[in-house]
Amino acid sequence: MRLKVVAEEKSLDSLLNELSKKANEVSELKKRIESIINLLSERYSKNESSVVKNLFNSFIKSHTPPPPPAIQSASLSLERNLEEYSAKLKNYLDLLARYARGLEECLEAEKNLKRLLSKIEENLPIIEKIDPSIHSSIVKVRHKALRTLQNPSVPDPYALADELKKYTRELKCLIHRFEQNYKRKLIEITEMCDAALKLYYQVKPLVTFDKAEIAKENFEKIKSIKSKVIKAVSGLAQGKYSEEVLGLENEVRKTIEIYEKILGEESSKDYAKVLSVLSLMSKSSRTIPFHTLIDEISRSTGMSQEEVIKMLVYLSRKHAVKIRVKVEV
């Protein structure tokens, strides 16, 4: 009999210990859940314009913490109820943690997209002037992105984050295409400036005083344009674009046309003919014998070899051409 009483007392102690552990576990889980909900509520309720706030509010309304079990008089039922309640709290905590991670991912995606949209908004008028086709594509994606940000139709934060990331990728791709085209345009204008400067040095020794003034004015204009292009290239590295680009290109074209017209007016002169032949020959980097150069110019212009040599000396002294001679014995 005595042994039986001791056994019953141990069983009661064990039961009380189990109940105490379950009660503490339940209490701890409830505190963690309450703490996380309060932290998330404080984090997301402040930003009225964020899509994350509405997602969080919808989640809390549709996923409330599990209610506590009814108190039973029987200790065994109470133990079982506490165990089931603890399991429900753990499941809810896992769900809450997963959703919170999704909200953070969504918040980060939203920030990146809004940051990019802000940059695009500043440059949209310039992009339209420089590249209307890409501007049209950017506007379409931008419209979809803003519509999603204002009224998200996806309740799952992970899915919404993926959608926001997709818009960010598409916009970045379009901006990259625009910047590549813009960079090529700057390179083209730089090359045109170099061509115009080369024409100036060809025109300079050939023209009369009145035309020399016009040539000089346009020379200074080209130098100024090239300086602006260099500034635009520097700005591109910082994500800034210049709407002057199209105007600069037209200015360079006009100057080239002026120089070409001057050369055309002087084309009846022998030195203009020689310059034309030298311009074609200079495109090849190969070295040719001196007599081959003289023969080629003579054949192309109809001038005698003596006249060609005199003309080359004249043009060299005027710095219209650069002739380098390598003598080998």
Buried (B, 14 or more C-beta within 10 A) or exposed (E): EEEEEEEEEEEEEEBEEBBEEBBEBBEEBBEBBEEBBEEBBEBBEEEEEBBBBEBBEEBBEEEEBBEEBEEEEEEEEBBBBBBEBBEBBBEBBEEBEEBBEBBBBBBBBBEBBBEBBEBBEEBBEBBBEBBEEBBEBBBEBBEEBBEBBEEBEBEEBBBBBBBBBBBBEBBEEBBEBBBEBBEEBBEBBBEBBEBBBEBBBBBBBBBEEEBBEBBEEBBEBBEEBBEBBEEBBEEBEEEBBBBBBEEBBEBBEEBBEBBEEBBEEBEEEBBBBBBBBBEEBEEEEEEEEEEEBBBBBBEBBEBEEEBBBEBBEBBEEBEBBEEEEEEEE
